[in-house]
Amino acid sequence: MPVYNPPLRDMQFVMHEVLKVTDDFKTMPQHAEVDADTINAVLEEAGKFASEVIFPLNISGDTEGCTLDQRTHEVKTPSGFKEAYQRYVDNGWAALSCDPAYGGQGLPLVLNQCLYEMLNSANQSWAMYPGLTHGAYASLHTHGTPEQKATYLAKMSSGEWTGTMCLTEPHCGTDLGLMRSKAEPQPDGSYTISGNKIFISAGEHDMAANIIHLVLARLPDAPPGIKGVSLFVVPKFLVNVDGSLGARNSVYCGGLEHKMGIHGNATAQIVLDGAVGTLVGQPHKGMQAMFVMMNAARLGVGNQSLGLTEVAYQNALAYAKDRIQMRSLSGVKAKDLAADPIIVHPDVRKMLLTAKAYAEGGRALAMFCSVLLEKVHKHPDEAVRKESDELLSLLTPITKAFLTDNGYQAATMCQQVFGGHGYIKEWGMEQFVRDARINMIYEGTNTIQSLDLLGRKVLGNNGATLRKFGKLVGALVMEEGVNEKMAEFINPLALLGEQITKFTMEIGFKGLQNPDEVGAAAVDYLRVAGHLVFGYFWARMAQVALQQIAAGNTDPFYVAKLQTARFYFARLFPETATLMRTARSGAKVLMDTDAALAATV
């Protein structure tokens, strides 16, 4: 059976020693009183909930899956899921970072980030039910009418009601301009909405009294394409004036998808048959409101893979220390055993360290993004809000795509550590691999994220936002550039910082002549940018570790952090050289291939 231990020490290291989040909180009146002791206490209890309540349901939930009653259209979640969710609500976890005006606790988003990393490690399928609610809540909080906020936000903050996002249709995925769902205005100001949506995570379940769907649809006078899409809030049960539940709305689950992974989550086909809804935001401006939820979901999906990377690593590490196989190439290490533990073998260590480096680098990036998001909404200085929003916009596609690519790679490597046992269900590793695979696909495939990064976030403003992140890198290089002990981290980071400027200009120039050049380079480009970001955070983590060791701190945690940083820069960071070379090979070798891709008998 797999195990999971919440990585509290590393979370505290990133928050308190690297990012120093309480310094940022002091600049925001809502969080000025939040101190390290409060943060640590919340994290400890969150870790207990994830490991003791949610984690034991992971394998059983995967085995049992969800079941749909075709007669009533009701979905039953795996045994224990509903009861665990009630404990989640009763303990106040749903309200952790929600607005106090709607019953929330108002704690910093970075705490919610850590809570959900642990929930994703413990049970990604379960965590998706409450997780999607946060995005729907954020969209209504930002764009909802006063009536919508009064009707829905308090119940969503408490977790009594959950939320979804209904975008995809059978004939269109990311290209939402092709959607066909229709919304007809009614005399009372409401709308009747008809259409079919697919791949709706947590779209139907028995864990909450009501499900609040945010649905994209077209009004009768909608212009074609993405500019004609509006957003509507469509509850499973209509809500009476006094807040009680009314009649069952005409939105129901027509089927459940049979999936490779995340079996414990109900991925629903949603049918809207004249369902009653209300408009969110302005007509034909639905994407503006939905992007609040979509961007939150993209950060959340990166966090899902971060959680899976961590739990896969923990289990592979424990197995590698226990499993004996062969002798070390450099001589016997365990003289009292018939063979040495497999952790003595270099390639096993490479796989373990890859997962460890990607987990710890991903954790630093995810927390940094959470702090940026906090500043966007709550910092009193408009300039800081704007700067934070620009950086977050740049880092969102990197967080989604880089962390999920790395997470799948890490989960597969950790499965490999187990050898044949990694292919067997009861060890849990094959489930981590299956669950990790979806994260590269949904909420915009990683290719879509790459096109967004390179085409919109970088070339769209001539590299201005990329240069803003470059200033962070440059400041660290200036600070530590003459420190010999930091040279192995700073020198490659500084070199890539210089190279990526030229690299970006080359692709941009070629793209002006042939737009396919951007598409051909985008995926490789995102990984280069991902390593620039990871390299920055790994250098900062190494900096703190070196300072602690120099001050006489004998905690082995800092030695471990340095060793992992050295591995990352020596074994993973150099991938950037190959990526830049393949990106520069251009579009011709991809597009001038009609004969190669012709149908064959």
N, C-alpha and C positions, 0 to 999 in steps of 0.2 A: 504493500500500500504506500502511496506517495505521502510526503510530509510537506509542511509549510510553516516557516517561522518568519513573522513580519520583520523586515529589515529596518528596525527602528533606529539602530545606531547610525546607519548610513543616511537615513532621512534626516536625522538630527544634525549630522555632519554637514550635509548640503545646506540645510536651512540656516543653521546658526553660525557655522564657521566659514562657509564659502559665500553664500548669498547674503548672509546677515539680514534675514528678512525683517527682524524686529526694527532695524533702523529705517527700513522703508515704511513699516507700519506706523512709526512715530510721525511720519509726514502726512498721514491720513487720519483725520479726526475719528472716524468710525472704528479704527483699529489701534489707536494710540496706546491703549491700556493692555493690549495683548502682549504677553511676555513669553519667554522661553518655557517657563514652568507650565503655563497654560497649554502651550502647544504640545509639549511632551506628554502631559497627562491625557490630552485628547487622543494623541497618536497611540498611546499604550492601550487605551480602551478600544479604539478602533481595531487595532491589531488582534485583540482578544476576540472581538466579534467576528472578524474575518476568518481567523484560524479555527475558532471553536464552534462557531455556528454555521458558517457558510461553506467552509472547506470540506467538511464531512459529507456534504450533499453533491459534490462535484462528479464523482464517478457514477454514483447511483442516478443522478439526474441525467447524465449522458446516456446511461443504459436504458432508463425508462422513457425519456423523452416526453413530449407533450401529446395529448390526444384531443381530437376534435369530435364533438357530438354533431353529426351532420344534420340532425333534426332541429336542435336548438341553436346551433352555431356557437356553442360555448366551448371553450378550451380549458382542459384540466392540465395544470403544470405538474411536474414530477413531485413525488411524495416528499413532504418536508419544505418545499419551496414557499408555500403560502404561509406556513407557521413561522418560518424564518423571516419572511417579509414583515409579518406583524410585529415581531421582536424588533426589527429594524425601525419601524415606525414608532413603536412604544418607547424605544430608547432615544428617540430624537435625532437619529442619524440623517434622516431625509431633510431636516431643517437646518443642518449644520451651517451652511453658508448662505442661506436664503435671507431675504430682506426682513428685518424685524417688523416692518409695517404690515407684513402678511404672515406673521407668526414665526418667522425664521429666527435663528440664533445670531445671525450676522457675523459669524466668524470668517476669517480670511479664506479665500478660495484655495490657497495652497494646502490648507488642511483637508478640504474636500478632495483635492488632487491626491493626497496621500491615502486618504480613506479609500478612494476608488482604485488606486494602484493595488492596495491590499485585497480589496474585494475581487478584482480581476485575477490576481494570483490565485485566490481561493476558489473562485467559481465564476468565470466570465459569463456563462449563460445566465446565471442568476443576477449578476450585477447589471446586466443590460435592462432589466425591468425598471428598476429605479433610476438607472443612469440616463436613459433617454428622457425621463421626466425633467431633468435639469435643463436640457436644451429647449424643450417646449416652454418651460417656466421662463427661461431667459428671453425667448422670443416674445411671449405675451407681456412680460415685464417691461420690455423696451417699446413694443409697437401696439400693445393691446389698448382698447378703449377703457375708460374708467369702469364701465359696466363689466367688461370682460375681466378686468383685474379683480374687481370685487367678487365676481362669480367664481373664478377659478384659482387664483394664486394662493389663497390661504390653504385650500385643500391640497394643492400640489406641493406647497411648502411642507405640510405635515406628512405627506406621503399617503394620505387617505385616497387620493386620486393619482393616477399615473398619466403619462403623456407619450405621444408618438409623433413621428414625422412621416406623412404620407406623400411621397414624391413619385416613385418609380411606377411606371405602367408597363403592361406586357410588351408593348412595341417600342418603348423608349426607356433608357436608363439615365445616363448623365445629361443627354440632350433633352432637357425638360421643355424646350420650345416646341417639341413634337407632341406634347401631352394632349389628350382629348377629353378629360373630365370636364363636365359643364356645371356651371352654377347659374341658377335662374333666380332673379330678384323677386321677392314677395312683397305684398302691400304693407306688411308690418315691419319691413326693414331687414328681415332675415332673408336667407337664400336656401333653395333646395339644390342639393348637389348630387350628381349622378356620375358614376364612372367606376373603373376598376383599378386598384392599386396592388402591386405585388412587392414581395421582399420587405414587408413591414415588420421590423423587429419589435417584439412585445406587442404586436397589434391586437391580440386578444388573449385574455388570461383570466384566472380566478383569484388573483392576489389582491386586487383593489376593487372598491365599490364602483368606480367609474373610470373610464379611459378617455382622455381628452386628445382627440386626433387633430393635428394641424395638417390641413389638406390643401394642396395646390390644385386649382381648377381655373377654367376660363369663363368669363362673363360673356353674354351674347354679343356685346359690341367690342370684344377684345381684338386688338390688332394681332397679326400673326407672329409666331415666334415667341421668344422668351419675354418680349416686352408686353405680351398679352396675358401674363399669368398673374392670378390673384391668390391670396392666402385666406383660408377660412378656418375657424375653430369649430370642430364638429364633435360633440360629446357622444359617448356610447349611450348614456341616458341623458335626456334633457333635464335641465335644472330649473326648478320652480323659483319664483320670486323670493321665497324665504330661504333659498339655498338647499332645500331638500331635493331628492331625486324624483324626477317625473317619469314620463313615458319613455319606453325603449325607442331610441332613434333608429332610423332605417340605414344603419351602417353595421355590417356584420362580417364575420370571417367565412369566406367561401371555401377555404382550403388551407392546409399547412404545407409548407415546402419541406421536401425530404432532402436533408442537407448532409454535407461531408462532416461538418462539426457543429458546435454550439447547439447540440440536440436539446438541451434543457430550455432553450429559448424558443418561444413560439414565433416563427417567421411566417407571417400570415399573408394570405391573399384577401384583401379587403374590398368588399363590394359596397358601394354607396348607391342606394336606390331611392333617390329623392330625399336624402338625409338633410335634416335641418341644420344650418350652420350660420355663423355670423362672420362678417368681413373683418380681417385683421389688417390694419394699415389702410393704404389707399388702393383704389381699384387699379389693376394692371401693374401694381408695384409689389407683388407678392414675394418676389425674390429678395427684395431688400429686407423684409421681415424674416423670411426663411433662412437667409444667410446667417443671421444670429444663431439659429439652431444648428445649421450645417457646420459653421466654424467651430462651435462648441463640440459637435459630434466628431469632427476631424481631430481635434485635440484629444477627445475621449478615446478614439480608436487607437491613437498612438499610445495612450495610457493602457489600453487593453493589452497591447503587445509588450509593453514594459512589464506589466504584471506577469504575463506568461513567460517572458524571458527570465525573470527572477525565480519563479517557482520551478521552472525546468532546470535552471542552474543549480538550485539548492538540492534537488533530487539527484541530479547527475553527480554532483560533488560527493554526496553521501554514499552513493553507489560505488564511485571510483575509489573511495577510501576503504570500502569493505570487500569488494570483489577482488579475488586473487586470480592471476592469470599470467603465466610465463615469469621469467626473471628479467630484471632490469638489464639493459644492454651494458651498463657501466658496472655491473656487479650486484651481487645479492644485497637486497635492502631489508628484507624481513626473514632473518635467519631461522626464526622459530616457526615459520609457515612453509607449506609445500611450494608456494609460489609467492611472488610479490603482489601487493595491491596494484591495480592497473593505473593508479594515479602516478606511479613512478615513470610511466611511459610518456615521452615527449609529445606525441600527437594527442594523447588523451588530455594532457595539460593544455595544449593549444585550443582544443575544443572548449574545455572548461573556462579558460581565460577569455576566449572570444565572447562567451555568454556573459561572463562577469563584467567585462569591459563595456559591452553594449548595454547591460542593465544599469550600471552605475553612471555611464555617460548619459543615457536616456533619462534617468531620474533627475539629473542636474538640469537638463534641457526642459523637461516637463515642469519642474518647479519654477524655473526662470519664467516660463510662459505664463504660469499661474500668477506670478507676481506682476508681470506686465499687464495681464488682464485686470487685475485689481487696480492698478494705476489708471488704466483706461477709464474705469467707471468711478473711481473714488478719490483720485488725487486732486487736490484743490487747484493746482497750477495747470492751466490749459495747455501750456507748452509741453509739460511732462505727459499729459494725457495724449497729445498728438504724437509725440515721439514714441511713446509706448505702443500706441496703436499701429504705427508704421512698422516697428520692429516685430510686433506680434503677427502682423499680416505677412511679413517675410518668413517667419519661423513656423507658421501654421502648416503649410504644405510639407515642410521638412520634418516637422514632428510627426505628421501622419504617415508619410511615406518612408522616411529613413528608419523610424522606430519599428514600423511593421515589417519592412524588408529584413531588418536586423533580427527582429523577434522570430520570424519564421526560420531564418538561418540558424539562430541560436537554439531554438527548440529542436530542430532537426539534428544539430550537432550533439545536443544533450541526449537525444534518443539514441544516437550512434554510440555514445559512451556505454550504454547498457547492452550493446551487442544485440543478440537475439531476444533478450528479455525486453528490450525497448519496443519490440514489435508486438508484445503481448499486453492485453488490455489492463490487467490488474496492476501493472506497474505505473500506469497513468501517463507514460510518456507519449504514447501514440495519440492520446486525446489532446495533449498540449499541442502537438504538431497539427492535428486536424483543426483544432480551434483557432490556432494562429493563422491558418491559411486565409480565412475570410477577411482578416483585418487588412490585407493587401488589396482587397477587392472593393468592399463597400465604402460608402461615404466618399465616392469618387475614387476610381482605381488609382494606383500609384503613378501610372502614366499621366492621368489627368492632373494629379498633384504636381508632377514634374513640369507639365505644360503651363500650369498656373504659376509656378515659381519662376520659370525662365521667361515665359512670354509676357506675363502681367506684372509680377512683383519685381523683376529685375530689369528686363528690357523695356517694360512699359513706362518706366520713369528714368530710363537711361542709367540704371545702376545706382540711383540716389539712395535707396533704402539699403541696398547691399553695402554701400559705403558707410552707412550709419553703423552697421554691425562691424564693418572693417575698422571703425574708430575704436570700438571696444578691444578688438584684437591688437590694434596699434598701441593703445594705452598699456596693455599688459606687456607687450614687447618692449616698450620704452622703460617700463618699471623693472623688468627682469632681464633685459638684454645683456647686461654685463655680469650677471650672476652665473658663474660657471656651473654651479649645481643645477641650474635650470636650463642649461644649454640644450640638453637632449629633448626637451619639450618645446622650448621657445624657438629654436632655430628652424625646425620643420614647419611650425605654425607660421612663423614670419614669412618663410619661403612660399608657402601655399597662399598666404594673404596677398603676396605680390603676384603670384602666377594667376590667381583667379580673376584679377582685373584684366589682364591681357587676354585670358581665355574667354571671358565674357564679351569683350570687345570684338574678338574674332568671330564668335558665333553670331553676335548682333549684326555685324557687317555682312556676313554670308547670308543671314536671314533676310536682309533687305533685298538681296538679289533673288533669293529663292526661299520662301517661307518654310518649305520642307526641311531646310537645314536646321531650323529651330526644333521641329519635331524629332528629327533624327538624333539630336544632341541632348534632348531634355532629360531623359532618364539618367544618363551618365552625369549630366550636369548637377542634378539634384544630389546624387551621392557625393560628388565633390564638395558641394556646399554643405552637405550633412557632416562630412569629415572636418570641414573648416569649423563648424559650430561645435562638434564634439571635441575637436582638438583644443579649442578655446577653453571649454569647461574642464577638460582633463588637465590642461596646463594650470588652471586655477586650483584644481584639487591637489595637484602635485605641489604647487606653491604653498598651500596651507600645511600639507603634510611635512614638507621640508622645514617650515618654520616651527612646527611643533616639535619635531625631532631635535632641531638646533636648540630649542629652549629646554631640552632635557626630558621631554615627555617620552616615557617608555611604553606607552600603549601600542601593542602590535598592530592595531588598526591602521596607524599611519605608515608603517612599513609595508603593510599589505596594499595600501592605496598607492604608494610609490611603485611597487612592483607591478601592479596592474597598469599604471600609467605608462611605465616603460614598455610593457607588452603592447599596449595599444599603439604607441607611436612607432614601435619597431615592426609590428606584424599586421596591423589593420590600416593605419593611416596611410602607408605607402600605396594602397589601392588607388589613390588619387592620380598617380602618374599614369597607370594603365587607363583609367577612366578618361582622362583628358586626351590621351592618344586615340582611344576609340571614338570619342565624340568628334575629334578633328577629322576622322576618316570621311565624314560627310554623308550626305543623303544619297549620292549616286549608287553606292554599293547596296543600298536598301531599295531604292525606287526603280533602278534600271535592272529589274529582275523578273520581268514578265515571263520569260522562258522558264526560269527556275521554278516559278510558282504556277505554271500552267498545269491543268489537270492531267494526270497520268493514269494509265490503265494498269 
